[in-house]
Amino acid sequence: MPREQYQTKLEGLRDDVLYMSEVVADRLRIGLNALERQDEGLGEEVITGDAEVNELYLELEGQCTDLIALQQPVASDLRFIAASFKIITDLERIADLATNLGEYAKRAEREVFPDVDIQRIGDDTLAMLEEAMAAYAESDPERCYAVAEADDDVDAACEAASDLVVRDLIERDKLRDDGDVEATMRNVSRLLLTIRDLERVGDHAVNIAARSLYMIENDDELLY
């Protein structure tokens, strides 16, 4: 394959990975909106949209494999292709977590802990994803480190939210006489799962930043 065509394929891979990230970010955004509104229709939209993400993943996996198998890329190109493959894996998993949000939205019965700001946590993880993909797109190591630092704040917010839910539940004497205890517990479980899944979105964003840093500078500092 002529060098020009090879470079075109590398650039096409980058563009396609960025397109997949836009689709995944949109899935996550819709999932968060579905939760906020307790909207079954939006929840279903996220769930059915996961098929598109899976198709994109398989297509990009094939592109990465072909470039490695057929072109024997040099070290820097190999890091780029390997990073792209790892990144689409993280994107596919974020899409799965967005699907979970859609499921939670469909099952939500009522809001039991309005003091827990799920939307703020969700917005922060979405911003981390977008920043990580910008680092990949622009080969910007500083953005990679910024994503890793932002994850500390998200982890702290998730821990505080979980603690608030558990502490408030323990202190609710009225649950002893509440005929809707079972429904309350289902909603508590859903909320804790939501917090856990958003924390995992942040972790995947850090993975993307770490792979981008390795791609840019051959630096594995954020990988472990």
C-alpha positions, 0 to 999 in steps of 0.5 A, a space after each residue: 500500500 502506498 505511503 499516502 494511502 496508509 496515512 489516509 487510513 490512519 487519519 480515517 481511523 482517528 476520525 472514526 474513533 472520534 465519531 464513535 466517541 461522539 455517539 457514546 457521549 450522546 448515549 450517556 447524555 440521553 441516559 442522564 436526561 432519562 434519569 433526571 426526567 424519569 422518562 421511559 421513552 428516553 430510557 428505551 432510546 438509550 437501550 436500543 441505540 446500543 446496537 449502533 455503538 456495538 456495530 461501530 466497535 466491530 468495524 473499528 476493531 477490524 480497521 485496527 487489526 488490518 492496519 497492524 496485520 497488513 502494514 507492519 506499522 512503525 513504533 509511533 504508528 503502532 502505539 496510535 493503533 493500539 491506543 485507538 483499539 483500547 479506546 474503542 473498548 472503553 467507549 463501548 463499555 461506557 455505552 453499556 453503562 449508559 444503557 444501564 442508566 436507561 434501564 434504571 430510568 425505566 424502572 424508577 418509581 419515585 425520587 427518594 433522595 433529592 439531595 443526591 445530585 446525580 446530574 452533577 456527577 453525570 455532567 462531570 463524568 461526561 466532561 471527563 470523557 470529552 476532555 479525554 477524547 480531546 487529548 486523543 484528537 489533539 495529542 495533548 498530554 496536559 489534557 490527559 493529566 487533567 482527566 486523571 485529576 478530575 477523576 479524584 473529584 468524581 470519586 469523592 463525589 460518588 463516595 459522598 453520595 453513597 454515604 449520604 444515601 446509606 446514612 439517610 436510610 439508616 436514620 429513617 425511622 419512618 421506614 418501620 411504618 412505611 407500607 412502601 418499604 419495598 419500593 423505597 429499597 428498590 429505588 435506593 438500590 437503583 440510586 446506588 447502582 447509578 452512582 457506581 456506574 457513573 464512577 465507572 464512566 469516570 474510570 473509563 475516561 481515565 483509561 482513555 486519557 492514559 492510552 492517549 498519553 502513552 500514544 503521545 509520549 510513550 509514557 505509561 504513568 497513567 496506565 497503572 
